[in-house]
Amino acid sequence: MTLKNLTEFQVRFLQGMADRTRLRIIKALRENEKTVTQLVTELGGSQANISGHLRTLKESGILKSRQEGKYVFYSLRDETINEFLNYMEEMLFNLRQKAIMEGV
């Protein structure tokens, strides 16, 4: 993978997370896989809206899916995505604490 391709992948990956609903979907899938119906029930919103966000997250390389009968189950593509979220949350918390201490 070239540096240009890696940069494009990073942009697409981060854009996938850069939405409140998509971030809530990712967090909902941290523990186990779920269907669209389960996500709609848990997060609210319409099935069409959640399905559109799931498509974006798959295209971003964040989620994967598998079909079982008439159901499609979504999950994080890899455990490292969960690790990335944990790191990001810790980093943002620390940055926010520093900003508060600096009066920002």
C-alpha positions as CSV (number, residue, x, y, z in Angstrom):
1,M,0.0,0.0,0.0
2,T,1.4,3.4,-1.0
3,L,1.5,6.4,1.3
4,K,-1.2,8.0,-0.9
5,N,-3.4,4.9,-0.6
6,L,-2.9,4.7,3.1
7,T,-3.8,8.3,3.5
8,E,-7.0,7.9,1.5
9,F,-7.9,4.8,3.6
10,Q,-7.3,6.8,6.8
11,V,-9.5,9.7,5.6
12,R,-12.3,7.2,4.6
13,F,-12.0,5.4,8.0
14,L,-12.1,8.6,10.0
15,Q,-15.0,10.0,8.0
16,G,-16.9,6.8,8.7
17,M,-16.6,7.6,12.4
18,A,-17.3,11.3,12.0
19,D,-21.0,11.1,12.6
20,R,-23.0,10.9,15.8
21,T,-25.2,8.0,14.6
22,R,-22.4,6.0,13.1
23,L,-20.3,6.4,16.3
24,R,-23.4,5.2,18.3
25,I,-23.7,2.2,16.0
26,I,-20.0,1.3,16.4
27,K,-20.3,1.5,20.2
28,A,-23.4,-0.6,20.1
29,L,-21.5,-3.3,18.3
30,R,-18.5,-3.4,20.7
31,E,-19.8,-6.4,22.6
32,N,-21.5,-8.5,20.0
33,E,-23.0,-8.6,16.5
34,K,-26.5,-7.2,15.9
35,T,-29.1,-7.1,13.1
36,V,-30.4,-3.8,11.7
37,T,-33.7,-4.4,13.6
38,Q,-31.8,-4.8,16.9
39,L,-29.8,-1.6,16.2
40,V,-33.0,0.4,15.3
41,T,-34.6,-0.8,18.5
42,E,-31.5,0.1,20.6
43,L,-30.6,3.4,18.9
44,G,-33.9,4.7,17.6
45,G,-34.3,6.1,14.1
46,S,-35.6,4.5,11.0
47,Q,-34.4,1.3,9.4
48,A,-33.5,3.2,6.2
49,N,-31.4,5.6,8.2
50,I,-29.6,3.0,10.2
51,S,-29.1,0.8,7.0
52,G,-27.5,3.8,5.2
53,H,-25.1,4.3,8.1
54,L,-24.2,0.6,8.2
55,R,-23.4,0.8,4.5
56,T,-21.1,3.7,5.1
57,L,-19.4,1.9,7.9
58,K,-18.8,-1.2,5.8
59,E,-17.4,0.9,3.0
60,S,-15.1,2.7,5.5
61,G,-13.6,-0.7,6.6
62,I,-15.1,-0.4,10.1
63,L,-17.8,-3.0,10.0
64,K,-18.3,-6.4,8.4
65,S,-21.5,-8.4,7.9
66,R,-22.7,-11.9,7.5
67,Q,-26.0,-13.3,6.4
68,E,-27.9,-16.0,8.3
69,G,-31.1,-16.9,6.6
70,K,-33.1,-13.7,6.1
71,Y,-31.0,-11.8,8.7
72,V,-27.8,-9.8,8.2
73,F,-25.6,-9.5,11.3
74,Y,-23.2,-6.6,11.6
75,S,-20.0,-6.5,13.7
76,L,-16.8,-4.7,14.1
77,R,-14.4,-5.8,11.4
78,D,-11.6,-6.4,13.9
79,E,-10.9,-6.1,17.6
80,T,-8.4,-3.3,16.9
81,I,-11.3,-1.0,16.1
82,N,-12.4,-1.4,19.7
83,E,-8.9,-0.8,20.9
84,F,-8.8,2.4,18.7
85,L,-12.0,3.6,20.2
86,N,-10.7,3.0,23.7
87,Y,-7.5,4.9,22.9
88,M,-9.4,7.7,21.3
89,E,-11.7,8.1,24.3
90,E,-8.8,8.1,26.7
91,M,-6.9,10.6,24.6
92,L,-9.9,13.0,24.2
93,F,-10.6,12.8,28.0
94,N,-7.0,13.7,28.7
95,L,-7.0,16.5,26.2
96,R,-10.2,17.9,27.6
97,Q,-8.8,17.7,31.2
98,K,-5.7,19.7,30.1
99,A,-7.9,22.3,28.3
100,I,-10.0,22.7,31.5
101,M,-6.9,23.2,33.6
102,E,-5.6,25.8,31.1
103,G,-8.9,27.6,31.2
104,V,-9.8,26.9,27.6
